[in-house]
């Protein structure tokens, strides 16, 4: 009995995405004999039905590989073509795509890299992948109108202690064990990256006017942003900072941080 359209589509999808190839995928299709696949897929003088399906399987993998390479170009540059190919092959075997968006295919790549053998040669690999993934996520995140200098200037002084501001939904803060932002910056500048420095660092990834940028945060700015993300009032931000600097330094530091956040589009009105 001929397969219905939905069943045929499901079968072809399973064969095309089979981790070990079409031949082994056929073995798992208990109800499908080699003769049946020849009836389902027309063969030719040069190619069998299985070989024809294999063409689509290869196209499927290489389309995923190239799409992921576009999002992780620095990782690909560090590893080289062959090692990057092997990394993505191993990853897709463990994490076959299950979302309609091809961008989601690499969602768990950093998690996979934390346990892959390549970490012995490139111990910073997972952090670099996390940073490149953050650039993608921030670019695709929901939009919101950033807070402006004029909006802040219009707030009366007596309202500042109870002022509540929020972090833009596209903003991410990454805590990394390696200075991978230096590697990424070098590759973006078409320079050979120096050996990665193992040093704890917080990286702010933000977006303004469709442009995604990243920079490191010092301890004070990191703690201030944490207060904002938790919904703290302006008073709470000042309190968090006051434990780390002198009272005389407070106005200058607050003004500098607010100015930078507004310029980078980091804040929105609550």
JOZI-V345059 format. One record per pair of residues at least 6 apart in sequence whose ideal C-beta (glycine too) atoms are under 8 Angstrom apart, sorted by the first residue. I is the first residue (numbers start at 1). J is the second residue. D is the distance in whole Angstrom. If there is no record, write none. Layout:
i: <I:I>
j: <J:J>
d: <D:D>
This chain:
i: <3:3:8:11:11:11:12:12:14:14:14:15:15:15:15:15:15:16:16:16:16:16:17:17:17:17:18:18:18:18:19:19:19:21:21:22:22:22:22:23:26:26:26:26:34:37:37:37:38:38:40:41:41:41:41:42:42:43:43:44:47:61:61:63:64:64:64:64:64:65:65:67:67:67:68:68:68:68:69:69:69:71:71:71:71:71:71:72:72:72:72:72:72:73:73:74:74:74:74:74:74:75:75:75:75:75:75:76:77:78:78:78:78:78:78:79:79:79:79:83:87:87:87:88:90:90:91:91:91:91:91:92:94:95:95:95:95:97:97:99:99:103:103:106:106:107:109:109:110:110:110:110:110:111:113:113:113:113:114:116:118:119:119:122:123:123:123:124:124:124:124:124:124:127:127:127:127:127:128:128:128:128:130:130:130:131:131:131:131:131:131:131:131:132:134:134:134:134:134:135:135:135:137:138:138:138:138:138:138:138:139:139:139:139:141:141:141:142:142:143:143:144:144:144:144:145:145:146:146:146:146:146:146:146:147:147:147:147:147:148:149:149:151:152:152:155:160:161:161:161:162:162:162:163:163:164:164:164:164:164:165:165:165:165:165:165:166:166:166:166:166:166:166:167:167:167:167:167:167:168:168:168:168:168:168:169:170:170:171:171:171:171:171:172:172:173:173:173:173:173:173:173:174:174:174:175:175:175:176:176:176:176:177:177:177:178:178:178:178:178:179:179:179:179:179:180:180:181:181:181:181:181:182:182:182:182:183:183:184:186:186:186:187:201:202:202:202:203:203:203:203:204:204:204:204:204:204:204:205:205:205:206:206:206:206:206:206:207:207:208:208:209:213:217:219:220:220:220:220:220:221:223:223:223:224:224:224:224:225:226:227:227:227:228:228:231:232:237:238:238:241:241:241:242:245:260:261>
j: <11:40:40:29:32:40:53:56:25:28:29:22:25:26:29:53:57:22:53:56:57:60:57:60:96:97:24:25:28:57:92:93:96:54:57:50:53:54:57:50:32:34:37:50:50:49:50:53:48:49:49:49:50:52:53:49:52:49:52:52:55:89:92:102:88:92:97:102:105:85:88:102:103:105:88:105:106:109:76:84:88:103:106:132:133:135:136:84:106:109:129:132:133:132:187:128:132:183:184:187:188:84:87:125:128:129:132:84:187:122:125:128:183:187:193:87:118:122:125:118:113:116:118:109:112:116:106:108:109:112:113:105:112:107:108:109:112:104:105:105:107:136:140:133:136:133:129:133:126:127:129:130:133:126:119:125:126:129:126:125:125:125:126:128:178:196:198:177:178:180:183:196:198:174:176:177:178:180:178:180:183:184:174:176:180:174:176:180:181:184:203:205:214:184:172:174:203:205:214:205:212:214:172:170:171:172:205:206:207:212:170:207:210:212:169:170:207:169:170:169:170:168:169:170:268:268:269:168:208:262:265:266:267:268:165:262:267:268:269:262:259:262:269:258:262:163:234:233:234:235:233:234:235:233:234:231:232:233:234:270:228:234:267:268:269:270:228:229:231:267:268:269:270:225:228:229:266:267:268:206:207:265:266:267:268:268:206:207:204:205:206:207:266:204:205:202:203:204:205:217:222:225:202:203:205:200:201:202:200:201:202:203:198:199:200:196:197:198:199:201:196:197:198:199:201:196:203:201:203:214:215:216:193:194:196:197:193:196:214:192:193:194:193:216:216:217:222:214:215:216:217:214:215:216:217:225:264:266:212:213:214:212:213:214:264:265:266:213:265:264:265:265:264:225:244:241:244:245:253:257:257:240:241:244:237:240:241:257:266:240:236:237:240:237:267:270:240:254:250:254:250:253:254:250:253:266:267>
d: <7:7:7:7:7:8:7:8:6:8:7:5:5:7:8:5:7:8:7:5:5:5:7:6:6:8:6:3:7:7:7:4:7:7:7:6:5:5:5:6:7:7:6:7:8:5:6:8:7:5:7:4:8:6:6:7:8:5:7:8:8:8:7:8:7:6:7:7:6:7:5:5:8:7:6:6:5:7:5:7:8:7:6:6:7:8:5:8:7:7:6:5:8:8:7:6:6:7:5:5:8:7:8:7:6:6:6:4:5:6:8:7:7:8:7:6:7:7:8:7:7:7:6:8:7:7:8:8:6:5:8:8:6:8:5:8:7:7:4:7:8:6:7:7:8:8:5:7:5:8:4:4:6:8:7:5:4:5:5:8:6:6:7:8:7:8:8:8:4:5:7:4:8:8:4:6:5:5:8:4:6:7:6:7:8:6:7:5:7:6:6:8:7:7:5:6:8:5:8:6:5:7:7:5:7:6:5:7:5:5:8:6:8:5:6:4:7:5:7:8:7:6:6:8:5:7:8:6:7:7:4:8:7:6:6:6:4:6:6:7:8:6:7:7:7:6:5:7:6:4:6:7:7:6:4:7:8:6:7:4:6:7:5:7:7:6:7:8:8:7:5:7:5:7:6:5:6:7:7:7:8:6:6:7:5:8:7:5:7:7:5:8:6:8:5:6:7:6:8:7:7:6:7:5:7:7:8:5:7:5:8:6:6:8:6:5:7:6:7:8:6:4:8:5:6:7:8:7:5:6:8:6:7:7:7:7:4:6:8:7:4:7:6:5:7:4:5:6:7:6:7:7:6:8:5:8:8:7:7:8:5:7:6:8:5:6:5:8:7:6:3:8:7:7:7:6:5:7:7:8:6:5:7:7:5:6:6:6:8:8:5:5:5:7:7:8:8:8:7:7:6:7:7:7:6:8:5>
